[in-house]
Amino acid sequence: MLPSAQRETAGETNRSRWDHARVRLLIPIGVMVVVAIIGIAVGVLSSAQRANRISTDNEEQAILRSLDENAERALRHLESVASMPQATMKIRDSYDAEWIDRRVGEWLETFYNADIVAVFGIGGETEYFRSRVAGEKATVDLAAELAPANDILRGRIDRQPRRTVLVSPRDLAKPTKSVALFQNFLGRSAIVAAVAVGEQPDPANGNARAPVVALVYIDLDHFKDVNDTLGHHIGDELILNVTRRLSEIIRDDDLVARLGGDEFAIIMSCASDSYSLQAVAERILAAICTPFVVSGHGINIGASIGIAVIDSCTQDAGDILRYADMALYRAKNEGRNRACIYDAAMDADLSNRKLLESALRQAIKNRELHVVYQPIVDRSGKRPVGVEALARWVHPVQGEIPPARFIPIAEHSGLIVELGEFILRRACLDGRNWPGLTVSVNVSPLQFRRPDFVEAIERILGETVFEPNRLELELTESTLLGNLESAELSMLRLKGVGVCFALDDFGTGYSSLLYLRRFPFDKLKIDSSFVRSIEKAADAAAIVHAVVSLGRGLGMKVTAEGVETADQHLFLRAAGVHSMQGYPLRPAGNRGRDRPSHRRARGLLGRKSRSGNRGRELTFLSFRGVMKWRARNP
């Protein structure tokens, strides 16, 4: 037995050895931890720097594009006024100062927000000048300030003037009748647009464009929504305001009439070429789209316009009415707030639509349509959290018919109700094989507003034995307009059984906060148009950030639609969206190339699923191609 002093010495030695061993063990661990922390920090900083570079580049490109678009728009506005046949008579042939001030100066200032409007004579002298810029210089300086635009217009120079940036035309070697540029104007940066007044030779035959008489059909967009939300007395006042504006932009020998409801017609003389006809339509659209103030309410509406030319080929009044109506129908189908000019092809198009409607009716009856599913993935872009059901139709003769073609026909004919129920039933049946994934189904306004809508949903859920809490119904803002009370009751009844709701295409309609506060939405879906623009327009990026913050503040999930590139994915992930859907992610520079192969595209979806039956296939659709992802058991 060792003496106590030796035992203490031995104990201290053992402890010392143990301490040294622990230090030797902890040092490598500590080093690894420090290296890992440094690596994470470097990765985070690198990602942040890359995101900042992308954001800066996108903002610069967005600013340049926005400037170009504003310059082109200013030029179109000026052309729409200068192209009027009456402008030639009142400005060029017999100078009428009162008409110029009322129909040109005041018009451009009121509806197009022009700061300065000027008319120059053949010799370059200032004949008319109107300005809303405080403290403007004397008109003697105006000719010098606008000399670059005047010189280009009159073909006096063959090179770009100093301290200017040309927008249109890009090539000064060719003669031009209009010009838009950026320049320093009266000590400030400005967009300058200039247009030659008077009929120009037709490039095709060198002759002046012949005047004709045209019938213009105008249908106000969203007027019913104004009646439904603000009342018929506000709608009546709005009609009076529209009538006044239309009367202000037509000439004394033109005729404007209200056909009934929210439809108007104008008979006017103008040049026969499509450029002049579109200029007329642009002027009408500008007048109608400028916000109205009615009884203290700010109202924004648009218009769809159909134009038909009355010429020697026109047989009778019935024909011209039918032509204008067909052109109006085309304008509505192409997205509204635009104008279409009738051509002979529209007759064939209308016949084709009727045939397609009949074929669609038969296809729905015979269950010949099928459903495909687009993936909704988490913010990492790898784990599927749900799918959206989409209808597809393969015609036995014409082949695959795009949804953009047959869905509007279904809505116009009322077939959308039966089609919607078919998609919902098919989606619920397929969705039973994929536990853990939500199934989203679009609901049309016509379908949602039916009195038996709730009963139809409950019946299909019962027949398919599908879990209600995995069903997500997607509604657009237009679905709720004019239907607030019954819409709220329907949604609350379905929420009571567990069904979820998503507000689709948020930001493209009224985007009223009333819908978010009043209706029980679980999710906001950012429209794909904003997602596509975040790399181009700074305002789109700001809107995305705002929508994400709004959704999170209201306790809603936020999904971004149309996610296509890695840069979009990076931006949206940083912005805080919960999930994304769209095309397979790929580098930003690969937009115009072929779609990724199935092997490469699997990176977006993950290599395997944690749900479903072995061997079951989910068909995930991207709008430019279909890819398949095989679901397997864990």
VEXTI-837868 format. One record per residue (C-alpha): x, y, z; residue in one letter; chain. Coordinates in steps of 0.2 Angstrom, whole numbers, plus 2048, in hexadecimal, padded with zeros to 3 digits. Layout:
BEGIN
   px   py   pz  res  chain
    X    Y    Z    A      A
...
END
This chain:
BEGIN
   px   py   pz  res  chain
  800  800  800    M      A
  807  811  7FA    L      A
  809  81F  807    P      A
  7FC  82D  806    S      A
  808  839  7FE    A      A
  80C  82D  7F0    Q      A
  7FA  829  7ED    R      A
  7F6  83C  7EC    E      A
  805  83E  7DF    T      A
  7FF  82F  7D5    A      A
  7ED  836  7D5    G      A
  7F3  846  7CF    E      A
  7FD  83E  7C2    T      A
  7EE  834  7BC    N      A
  7E3  844  7BC    R      A
  7F0  84D  7B2    S      A
  7F1  83F  7A6    R      A
  7DF  83F  7A4    W      A
  7DE  852  7A2    D      A
  7EB  851  795    H      A
  7E1  844  78C    A      A
  7D2  84E  78C    R      A
  7DB  85D  786    V      A
  7E2  853  777    R      A
  7D1  84C  774    L      A
  7C8  85D  775    L      A
  7D4  867  76A    I      A
  7D0  85D  75A    P      A
  7BE  85E  75E    I      A
  7BF  871  761    G      A
  7C9  873  751    V      A
  7BC  86A  747    M      A
  7AE  874  74F    V      A
  7B7  884  74B    V      A
  7BA  87F  73A    V      A
  7A8  87A  738    A      A
  7A2  88B  73F    I      A
  7AE  894  733    I      A
  7A8  889  724    G      A
  796  88D  728    I      A
  79A  8A0  72A    A      A
  7A3  8A0  71A    V      A
  795  897  711    G      A
  788  8A3  719    V      A
  792  8B2  714    L      A
  795  8AB  702    S      A
  782  8A8  700    S      A
  77E  8B9  706    A      A
  78B  8C1  6FB    Q      A
  784  8B7  6EC    R      A
  772  8BC  6F0    A      A
  777  8CE  6F2    N      A
  780  8CD  6E1    R      A
  771  8C5  6D9    I      A
  766  8D2  6E1    S      A
  770  8E1  6DB    T      A
  772  8DA  6C9    D      A
  75F  8D7  6C9    N      A
  75B  8E8  6CF    E      A
  767  8F0  6C2    E      A
  75F  8E7  6B4    Q      A
  74D  8EA  6BB    A      A
  751  8FD  6BB    I      A
  757  8FD  6A9    L      A
  749  8F3  6A3    R      A
  73C  8FE  6AD    S      A
  744  90D  6A5    L      A
  743  906  693    D      A
  731  901  696    E      A
  72C  912  69C    N      A
  734  91A  68D    A      A
  72B  90E  681    E      A
  71B  911  68A    R      A
  71D  924  689    A      A
  720  923  677    L      A
  711  918  674    R      A
  706  924  67E    H      A
  70C  933  673    L      A
  70A  929  663    E      A
  6F8  925  668    S      A
  6F4  937  668    V      A
  6FE  93D  659    A      A
  6F7  92F  64E    S      A
  6E5  936  64F    M      A
  6E0  93C  63E    P      A
  6D9  94C  646    Q      A
  6EB  94F  64D    A      A
  6F1  952  63B    T      A
  6E3  95E  638    M      A
  6E4  968  648    K      A
  6F7  968  64A    I      A
  6FF  967  639    R      A
  6F2  96D  62D    D      A
  6E9  97B  636    S      A
  6F0  97F  647    Y      A
  6E3  97F  655    D      A
  6EB  983  666    A      A
  6DB  980  670    E      A
  6D9  96F  669    W      A
  6EB  96B  66C    I      A
  6EA  970  67E    D      A
  6DA  966  681    R      A
  6DD  956  677    R      A
  6F0  955  678    V      A
  6F8  95F  686    G      A
  6EB  95C  693    E      A
  6E8  94A  68D    W      A
  6FA  945  68F    L      A
  6FC  94E  69F    E      A
  6EC  947  6A7    T      A
  6EC  935  6A1    F      A
  6FF  932  69D    Y      A
  707  93C  6AB    N      A
  711  946  69E    A      A
  71B  954  6A7    D      A
  71E  95F  697    I      A
  715  95F  686    V      A
  71B  969  678    A      A
  717  96B  665    V      A
  725  971  659    F      A
  723  978  648    G      A
  72B  973  638    I      A
  739  980  63B    G      A
  73C  979  64D    G      A
  733  988  656    E      A
  728  984  665    T      A
  716  986  660    E      A
  70E  97E  670    Y      A
  715  97C  682    F      A
  70C  974  691    R      A
  715  970  6A2    S      A
  711  96B  6B3    R      A
  723  96C  6B9    V      A
  725  97A  6C5    A      A
  731  988  6C0    G      A
  734  982  6AE    E      A
  73F  98C  6A3    K      A
  73A  997  695    A      A
  734  98F  685    T      A
  743  996  67C    V      A
  74E  989  685    D      A
  742  97B  681    L      A
  747  979  66F    A      A
  759  977  675    A      A
  755  96B  682    E      A
  74B  960  676    L      A
  757  962  667    A      A
  75D  950  668    P      A
  74C  949  666    A      A
  747  955  658    N      A
  757  952  64F    D      A
  755  93F  64F    I      A
  743  941  649    L      A
  747  94D  63B    R      A
  756  942  635    G      A
  763  950  639    R      A
  76F  944  641    I      A
  776  933  63E    D      A
  77D  930  64F    R      A
  777  930  661    Q      A
  777  941  669    P      A
  783  943  678    R      A
  77C  940  68A    R      A
  76D  937  683    T      A
  768  924  684    V      A
  75D  91F  675    L      A
  74F  913  678    V      A
  746  914  667    S      A
  74B  913  65A    P      A
  75C  90A  65D    R      A
  762  90D  64B    D      A
  764  91F  645    L      A
  769  919  634    A      A
  756  917  62F    K      A
  749  925  62E    P      A
  73D  926  63D    T      A
  72D  92E  642    K      A
  72F  92C  655    S      A
  73D  92C  661    V      A
  73F  929  674    A      A
  74E  92C  67E    L      A
  755  930  68F    F      A
  75E  940  692    Q      A
  762  94E  69E    N      A
  753  95A  69C    F      A
  753  96B  6A5    L      A
  760  964  6B1    G      A
  756  954  6B5    R      A
  756  942  6AE    S      A
  747  940  6A3    A      A
  73F  935  696    I      A
  73C  93F  685    V      A
  730  938  678    A      A
  72D  941  667    A      A
  721  93C  659    V      A
  71E  944  648    A      A
  70C  94A  645    V      A
  703  945  636    G      A
  6FF  936  62B    E      A
  70F  92C  627    Q      A
  712  922  617    P      A
  70E  910  618    D      A
  71F  907  616    P      A
  716  8F9  60C    A      A
  711  904  5FD    N      A
  717  915  601    G      A
  705  91D  601    N      A
  6FD  925  60F    A      A
  6F2  91A  61A    R      A
  6E0  91B  614    A      A
  6D3  920  621    P      A
  6C5  914  625    V      A
  6B6  913  632    V      A
  6B8  907  640    A      A
  6AD  900  64D    L      A
  6B4  8FF  65E    V      A
  6AC  8F3  66B    Y      A
  6B1  8F7  67D    I      A
  6AD  8EB  68C    D      A
  6B2  8F1  69D    L      A
  6BC  8E4  6A7    D      A
  6B7  8E1  6B9    H      A
  6A8  8EC  6B9    F      A
  69D  8DF  6C1    K      A
  6A9  8DE  6CF    D      A
  6A6  8F1  6D2    V      A
  693  8EE  6D2    N      A
  695  8E0  6DE    D      A
  6A1  8E7  6EA    T      A
  69C  8FA  6EA    L      A
  68A  8FA  6E5    G      A
  681  8FD  6D5    H      A
  680  910  6D8    H      A
  693  911  6D8    I      A
  693  906  6C8    G      A
  687  913  6C0    D      A
  692  921  6C4    E      A
  6A1  918  6BD    L      A
  698  915  6AD    I      A
  695  928  6AC    L      A
  6A7  92C  6AF    N      A
  6AC  91F  6A1    V      A
  6A0  927  695    T      A
  6A8  939  699    R      A
  6B9  933  696    R      A
  6B5  92A  686    L      A
  6AC  93A  680    S      A
  6BC  944  683    E      A
  6C7  939  679    I      A
  6BD  938  669    I      A
  6BB  945  65C    R      A
  6AB  94F  658    D      A
  6A6  944  649    D      A
  6A9  934  652    D      A
  69A  92B  65C    L      A
  69B  922  66D    V      A
  68C  918  673    A      A
  689  90D  682    R      A
  682  8FD  67C    L      A
  67C  8F7  68E    G      A
  684  8F2  69E    G      A
  696  8F5  69D    D      A
  698  8F4  68A    E      A
  69B  903  67F    F      A
  69E  906  66C    A      A
  6A7  913  662    I      A
  6A5  917  650    I      A
  6B4  921  64A    M      A
  6BF  924  63B    S      A
  6D1  921  63B    C      A
  6DF  91A  631    A      A
  6DD  908  62B    S      A
  6EE  901  630    D      A
  6EF  8F7  640    S      A
  6FC  903  648    Y      A
  6EF  911  647    S      A
  6E1  906  64D    L      A
  6EB  900  65C    Q      A
  6F0  912  660    A      A
  6DD  916  661    V      A
  6DB  907  66D    A      A
  6EA  90C  677    E      A
  6E2  91D  67A    R      A
  6D1  916  67F    I      A
  6DA  909  68B    L      A
  6E4  918  693    A      A
  6D4  921  696    A      A
  6CB  913  69E    I      A
  6D9  90C  6A8    C      A
  6DD  91C  6B1    T      A
  6D6  91B  6C2    P      A
  6C5  922  6C5    F      A
  6BF  92A  6D6    V      A
  6AC  927  6D8    V      A
  6A4  92D  6E8    S      A
  6B5  92C  6F1    G      A
  6B9  91B  6EB    H      A
  6C9  918  6E1    G      A
  6C4  90C  6D3    I      A
  6CF  903  6C6    N      A
  6C8  8FA  6B7    I      A
  6CE  8F5  6A6    G      A
  6C6  8F2  695    A      A
  6C6  8E5  687    S      A
  6C5  8EC  676    I      A
  6BF  8E5  665    G      A
  6C2  8EE  655    I      A
  6BA  8EB  644    A      A
  6BE  8F5  635    V      A
  6AF  8FA  62A    I      A
  6B4  8F9  618    D      A
  6AE  8F3  607    S      A
  6AF  8E1  60C    C      A
  6A2  8E4  61A    T      A
  691  8DD  614    Q      A
  686  8E4  621    D      A
  684  8EB  633    A      A
  682  8DA  63A    G      A
  693  8D5  633    D      A
  69D  8E3  63B    I      A
  694  8E1  64C    L      A
  699  8CE  64B    R      A
  6AB  8D2  646    Y      A
  6AD  8DF  654    A      A
  6A6  8D3  661    D      A
  6B1  8C5  65C    M      A
  6C0  8D0  65D    A      A
  6BA  8D5  66F    L      A
  6B8  8C3  673    Y      A
  6CA  8C0  66E    R      A
  6D0  8CF  679    A      A
  6C8  8C7  688    K      A
  6CF  8B6  685    N      A
  6E1  8BD  683    E      A
  6E1  8C5  694    G      A
  6D5  8D4  694    R      A
  6DB  8E6  695    N      A
  6E0  8E6  683    R      A
  6DA  8E8  671    A      A
  6D8  8DC  662    C      A
  6D4  8E0  650    I      A
  6C9  8D5  646    Y      A
  6D0  8CA  639    D      A
  6C9  8BC  62E    A      A
  6D2  8AF  639    A      A
  6C7  8B3  647    M      A
  6B8  8AB  63E    D      A
  6C2  89B  63D    A      A
  6C7  89D  64F    D      A
  6B6  89E  655    L      A
  6B0  88F  64C    S      A
  6BF  885  653    N      A
  6BA  88B  664    R      A
  6A9  884  662    K      A
  6AF  873  65C    L      A
  6BC  872  66A    L      A
  6AE  876  677    E      A
  6A4  868  670    S      A
  6B3  85C  670    A      A
  6B6  862  682    L      A
  6A5  85E  688    R      A
  6A6  84C  680    Q      A
  6B7  84A  688    A      A
  6B1  84F  69A    I      A
  6A2  843  697    K      A
  6AD  834  692    N      A
  6BA  838  6A0    R      A
  6C8  83B  692    E      A
  6D1  848  69C    L      A
  6DF  844  6A8    H      A
  6E7  84C  6B7    V      A
  6FA  850  6BA    V      A
  702  856  6C9    Y      A
  70F  864  6CC    Q      A
  71A  863  6DB    P      A
  71A  86F  6E9    I      A
  72A  86E  6F3    V      A
  731  875  703    D      A
  73C  884  703    R      A
  74C  879  701    S      A
  745  874  6F0    G      A
  747  861  6F4    K      A
  739  85A  6FE    R      A
  728  859  6F7    P      A
  71A  860  702    V      A
  70B  85F  6F6    G      A
  705  85F  6E4    V      A
  6FA  86A  6DA    E      A
  6ED  860  6CE    A      A
  6EC  867  6BC    L      A
  6E1  861  6AE    A      A
  6E8  85B  69E    R      A
  6DF  856  68E    W      A
  6E5  84C  67F    V      A
  6DA  84E  671    H      A
  6D9  83E  666    P      A
  6DC  849  656    V      A
  6E4  859  65B    Q      A
  6EF  851  668    G      A
  6F3  85A  679    E      A
  6E8  86A  67B    I      A
  6F0  877  687    P      A
  6E6  87B  696    P      A
  6E8  88E  691    A      A
  6DD  889  682    R      A
  6D0  87D  68A    F      A
  6CD  884  69B    I      A
  6C6  895  695    P      A
  6BA  88C  68A    I      A
  6B5  881  699    A      A
  6B2  891  6A3    E      A
  6A9  89A  695    H      A
  69D  88B  692    S      A
  69A  886  6A4    G      A
  6A3  875  6A2    L      A
  6B0  87B  6AF    I      A
  6A4  875  6BD    V      A
  6A4  863  6B7    E      A
  6B6  863  6B2    L      A
  6BA  86A  6C4    G      A
  6B1  85C  6CC    E      A
  6BA  84F  6C2    F      A
  6CB  857  6C6    I      A
  6C7  857  6D8    L      A
  6C1  845  6D9    R      A
  6D0  83F  6CF    R      A
  6DC  849  6DA    A      A
  6D5  842  6EA    C      A
  6D6  830  6E4    L      A
  6E8  832  6DE    D      A
  6EC  83B  6EE    G      A
  6E8  82D  6F9    R      A
  6F7  824  6F3    N      A
  703  832  6F9    W      A
  700  835  70C    P      A
  709  844  713    G      A
  707  84E  703    L      A
  6F9  85C  701    T      A
  6EF  85C  6F1    V      A
  6EB  86D  6EA    S      A
  6DC  86F  6DE    V      A
  6D7  87F  6D5    N      A
  6C5  885  6D7    V      A
  6BD  890  6C9    S      A
  6B2  89E  6CE    P      A
  6A3  896  6C5    L      A
  6A6  886  6CF    Q      A
  6A8  88F  6E0    F      A
  698  89A  6DE    R      A
  68D  88B  6DB    R      A
  680  888  6EA    P      A
  685  876  6EC    D      A
  698  879  6EC    F      A
  69B  874  6FE    V      A
  690  865  6FC    E      A
  69A  85F  6EC    A      A
  6AB  861  6F5    I      A
  6A4  857  704    E      A
  69D  84A  6F9    R      A
  6AD  847  6EF    I      A
  6B7  846  6FF    L      A
  6AB  839  706    G      A
  6AB  82F  6F6    E      A
  6BE  82F  6F4    T      A
  6C1  82D  707    V      A
  6CE  83A  705    F      A
  6D5  843  715    E      A
  6CD  855  715    P      A
  6DC  85D  71D    N      A
  6E7  858  70E    R      A
  6DC  860  702    L      A
  6E0  872  6FD    E      A
  6D4  87C  6F2    L      A
  6DC  88B  6E9    E      A
  6D1  89A  6E6    L      A
  6D5  8AA  6DD    T      A
  6D0  8BC  6E3    E      A
  6C3  8BD  6D4    S      A
  6BA  8AD  6DB    T      A
  6B6  8B7  6EB    L      A
  6B0  8C8  6E3    L      A
  69E  8CB  6E4    G      A
  69B  8BB  6EE    N      A
  6A2  8C0  6FF    L      A
  695  8BA  70B    E      A
  692  8A9  703    S      A
  6A4  8A7  6FF    A      A
  6A8  8A9  712    E      A
  69B  89D  717    L      A
  6A1  890  70B    S      A
  6B3  891  710    M      A
  6AF  890  722    L      A
  6A4  880  720    R      A
  6B2  878  716    L      A
  6BF  87E  723    K      A
  6B4  875  730    G      A
  6B7  864  728    V      A
  6CA  868  726    G      A
  6CC  86E  714    V      A
  6D9  87B  712    C      A
  6D9  88A  706    F      A
  6E6  893  6FC    A      A
  6E4  8A5  6F4    L      A
  6EB  8A2  6E3    D      A
  6F4  8AE  6D8    D      A
  6F5  8BB  6E6    F      A
  6FB  8CC  6DF    G      A
  6F3  8CB  6CE    T      A
  6E1  8D1  6D3    G      A
  6DB  8DD  6DF    Y      A
  6E6  8D6  6ED    S      A
  6DA  8DD  6FA    S      A
  6DF  8DA  70C    L      A
  6CC  8D7  70F    L      A
  6CE  8C6  708    Y      A
  6DC  8C1  713    L      A
  6D4  8C8  723    R      A
  6C2  8C1  720    R      A
  6C5  8B1  717    F      A
  6CD  8A2  720    P      A
  6DC  89F  714    F      A
  6EA  894  719    D      A
  6F6  898  70B    K      A
  6FB  8A6  6FF    L      A
  702  8A2  6EE    K      A
  70D  8AF  6E6    I      A
  709  8B0  6D3    D      A
  716  8A9  6C8    S      A
  717  8BA  6BE    S      A
  71F  8C2  6CE    F      A
  72B  8B3  6D0    V      A
  731  8B5  6BD    R      A
  734  8C7  6C0    S      A
  73E  8C7  6D0    I      A
  74E  8C5  6C5    E      A
  748  8D4  6BA    K      A
  73E  8E0  6C4    A      A
  742  8E7  6D5    A      A
  730  8EB  6D9    D      A
  72B  8D8  6D6    A      A
  739  8D3  6E3    A      A
  731  8E0  6EF    A      A
  720  8D9  6EC    I      A
  726  8C8  6F0    V      A
  72E  8CD  700    H      A
  71E  8D7  705    A      A
  712  8C8  701    V      A
  71D  8BC  70B    V      A
  71E  8C8  71A    S      A
  70B  8CA  719    L      A
  707  8B8  718    G      A
  713  8B3  726    R      A
  70B  8C2  731    G      A
  6FA  8BB  72E    L      A
  700  8A9  732    G      A
  6FE  8A2  721    M      A
  70A  897  717    K      A
  711  89F  707    V      A
  714  896  6F7    T      A
  71D  89D  6E8    A      A
  717  897  6D7    E      A
  721  896  6C7    G      A
  732  893  6CF    V      A
  73E  88F  6C1    E      A
  750  894  6C4    T      A
  75D  892  6D2    A      A
  75E  8A5  6D4    D      A
  74B  8A6  6D7    Q      A
  74C  897  6E3    H      A
  75A  8A0  6ED    L      A
  751  8B0  6ED    F      A
  740  8A9  6F3    L      A
  748  89E  700    R      A
  751  8AD  707    A      A
  740  8B7  706    A      A
  738  8AA  712    G      A
  72C  8A0  707    V      A
  726  890  70E    H      A
  725  886  6FE    S      A
  727  887  6EB    M      A
  720  880  6DB    Q      A
  724  881  6C9    G      A
  731  87B  6BC    Y      A
  740  871  6C1    P      A
  74E  87D  6C8    L      A
  75C  881  6BC    R      A
  769  88E  6BA    P      A
  762  89F  6B5    A      A
  76B  89F  6A4    G      A
  763  88F  69E    N      A
  751  896  69B    R      A
  751  894  689    G      A
  758  882  688    R      A
  750  872  689    D      A
  748  86C  69A    R      A
  753  862  6A6    P      A
  752  84F  6A4    S      A
  749  844  6B0    H      A
  759  840  6B8    R      A
  75E  852  6BB    R      A
  74D  858  6C0    A      A
  74C  84B  6CE    R      A
  756  857  6D8    G      A
  747  863  6DB    L      A
  73C  855  6E1    L      A
  748  84A  6EB    G      A
  74E  839  6E5    R      A
  740  830  6EE    K      A
  730  833  6F8    S      A
  72B  82D  709    R      A
  71A  82A  704    S      A
  70F  820  6F8    G      A
  70E  80E  6F2    N      A
  71D  806  6EA    R      A
  71D  808  6D7    G      A
  710  816  6D7    R      A
  714  824  6CC    E      A
  710  836  6CE    L      A
  711  840  6BF    T      A
  717  852  6C3    F      A
  714  85E  6B5    L      A
  71E  86E  6B1    S      A
  715  878  6A3    F      A
  723  875  697    R      A
  725  862  69A    G      A
  720  854  6A4    V      A
  72B  84B  6B0    M      A
  728  83B  6BB    K      A
  72D  838  6CC    W      A
  72C  826  6D3    R      A
  725  825  6E4    A      A
  72C  818  6EF    R      A
  729  811  701    N      A
  736  816  70E    P      A
END
